[in-house]
Amino acid sequence: MTVSETVLSPLPRVFPLAEAARRMGVSEGVLRNMIQSGQIPAFQGPDGQMLVPMTTDKSPSTLPVAVADDDINARLAAIKREDFAHLEGEVTLTEASREFGIPRGTLRDWLYRGYIRGKGKYPVRVSKADVAYCAAIYQIRKRFNSRAPLLDKDGNPYLLKEPELARLRRLAKS
């Protein structure tokens, strides 16, 4: 790398946890889990607030936010089920709703569609890793105002055939 490349490369900016989560299109709980697992760097500021360094340009980076703002398929393809395997255990639908910021009815729908695994009658206990995986996809879909299915038949994020429509819906909504 030459000196000019070093000087011209974009420097990361630092954002509080809530702002970083909003920019990435995920909930604060999902971002906190990604930080705890070492997927995303973060540090504590002098006032004790969690800070996340992020690049603000559209060049590729190791941070999910570095993907172009309008490229929903690139954001969805970056989400892998294995990234959430460290989350062990089971939670009730109510606990999952509180922790990941997903409506309980949506979680129930995911359970019936087979997106998340669950067992028991009442209260149903669901896999925390499955909920975190689907919540990450859901947050991006919600930000882009996408109405497509959450997962494809193989359990991967469903990539949009017409991402431009999602962008137009998002613009019309704001």
C-alpha positions in Angstrom: 0.0 0.0 0.0 1.4 3.3 -1.0 1.4 6.5 1.1 -1.3 8.1 -1.2 -3.5 5.1 -0.8 -3.2 5.3 2.9 -4.0 9.0 3.0 -7.0 8.6 0.6 -8.5 5.6 2.4 -11.6 6.4 4.3 -11.3 6.7 8.1 -13.9 5.1 10.3 -16.2 7.3 12.3 -17.4 6.3 15.8 -21.1 6.1 16.6 -22.9 5.3 19.9 -24.4 1.8 20.0 -28.0 2.9 19.2 -27.0 5.0 16.2 -24.7 2.2 14.9 -27.6 -0.3 15.1 -29.9 2.1 13.3 -27.4 2.6 10.5 -26.8 -1.1 10.2 -30.5 -1.9 10.1 -30.4 -4.2 13.2 -31.7 -4.0 16.7 -29.4 -2.9 19.6 -29.6 -6.4 21.0 -28.4 -8.0 17.8 -25.6 -5.5 17.5 -24.6 -6.1 21.1 -24.5 -9.8 20.5 -22.3 -9.3 17.4 -19.9 -7.2 19.5 -19.8 -9.7 22.3 -19.0 -12.5 19.8 -16.1 -10.5 18.3 -17.8 -10.0 14.9 -17.7 -6.2 15.2 -15.2 -4.1 17.0 -16.4 -1.7 19.7 -15.0 0.1 22.7 -16.1 2.0 25.7 -15.9 5.8 25.6 -14.8 7.9 28.5 -18.3 8.4 29.7 -18.9 4.6 29.7 -21.0 4.6 26.5 -20.4 1.8 24.0 -18.9 3.2 20.7 -18.8 1.4 17.4 -16.3 2.5 14.6 -17.9 2.4 11.2 -16.8 3.5 7.7 -19.2 5.9 6.1 -18.2 5.5 2.5 -19.6 2.8 0.2 -16.4 0.7 -0.2 -16.3 -2.9 1.0 -15.2 -3.4 4.6 -15.5 -6.0 7.4 -18.3 -4.0 8.9 -21.8 -4.8 7.6 -22.7 -1.1 7.3 -20.0 -0.6 4.7 -22.4 -2.1 2.1 -24.0 0.6 -0.1 -27.1 1.9 1.7 -29.5 0.9 -1.1 -28.0 -2.6 -1.7 -30.4 -4.8 0.4 -29.4 -8.0 -1.3 -25.7 -7.5 -0.4 -26.7 -6.8 3.2 -28.9 -9.9 3.4 -26.3 -12.1 1.8 -23.8 -11.0 4.5 -26.0 -12.5 7.2 -25.0 -16.2 7.9 -26.7 -18.5 10.3 -23.3 -19.6 11.7 -22.7 -16.1 12.9 -25.4 -16.6 15.6 -24.5 -20.2 16.6 -22.7 -18.9 19.7 -26.1 -17.9 21.2 -27.1 -21.0 23.1 -30.3 -21.9 24.9 -33.9 -21.3 24.5 -36.2 -18.4 25.4 -40.0 -18.0 25.5 -41.6 -15.9 22.7 -42.2 -13.1 25.2 -38.5 -13.0 26.2 -37.4 -13.2 22.6 -39.8 -10.3 21.7 -38.3 -8.1 24.5 -34.7 -9.0 23.8 -34.7 -8.7 20.0 -37.4 -6.0 19.5 -39.6 -8.2 17.4 -43.4 -8.3 17.8 -44.6 -11.5 19.5 -47.1 -12.2 16.7 -44.2 -12.1 14.2 -42.2 -14.6 16.2 -45.3 -16.8 16.4 -45.6 -16.6 12.6 -41.9 -17.5 12.2 -42.4 -20.5 14.4 -45.4 -21.8 12.3 -43.5 -21.2 9.1 -40.5 -23.2 10.4 -38.0 -20.3 10.4 -37.3 -20.8 14.1 -37.3 -24.0 16.1 -39.5 -24.4 19.2 -40.7 -27.0 21.6 -43.3 -27.3 24.3 -46.9 -26.2 24.4 -47.2 -23.2 26.6 -45.0 -21.3 27.0 -43.3 -22.3 23.8 -39.5 -22.2 24.0 -37.6 -21.2 20.9 -34.0 -21.3 19.9 -32.2 -18.0 20.7 -29.8 -18.5 17.8 -32.7 -18.9 15.3 -34.5 -15.8 16.6 -31.3 -13.7 16.4 -30.6 -14.9 12.9 -34.2 -14.1 11.7 -34.2 -10.8 13.7 -31.1 -9.6 11.8 -32.8 -10.3 8.5 -36.1 -8.8 9.7 -34.5 -5.6 10.8 -32.9 -5.1 7.4 -36.2 -6.0 5.7 -38.1 -3.5 7.9 -35.6 -0.8 7.2 -36.0 -1.3 3.4 -39.8 -1.8 3.7 -39.6 -5.1 1.9 -42.6 -7.5 1.8 -40.7 -10.5 0.5 -40.5 -13.8 2.5 -37.9 -13.8 5.3 -36.1 -17.1 4.3 -35.8 -19.1 1.1 -36.4 -22.9 1.0 -32.8 -23.6 2.1 -33.1 -21.4 5.2 -31.0 -18.5 3.8 -32.1 -14.9 3.6 -34.5 -14.5 0.7 -32.8 -12.2 -1.9 -35.1 -9.8 -3.7 -35.6 -10.2 -7.4 -36.5 -6.5 -7.7 -34.5 -4.6 -5.0 -35.3 -1.3 -6.8 -39.0 -1.7 -5.7 -37.9 -2.0 -2.1 -35.9 1.2 -2.5 -38.8 3.0 -4.1 -41.2 1.8 -1.3 -38.7 3.1 1.3 -38.5 6.5 -0.4 -42.3 6.7 -0.7 -42.7 5.9 3.0 -40.3 8.7 4.2 
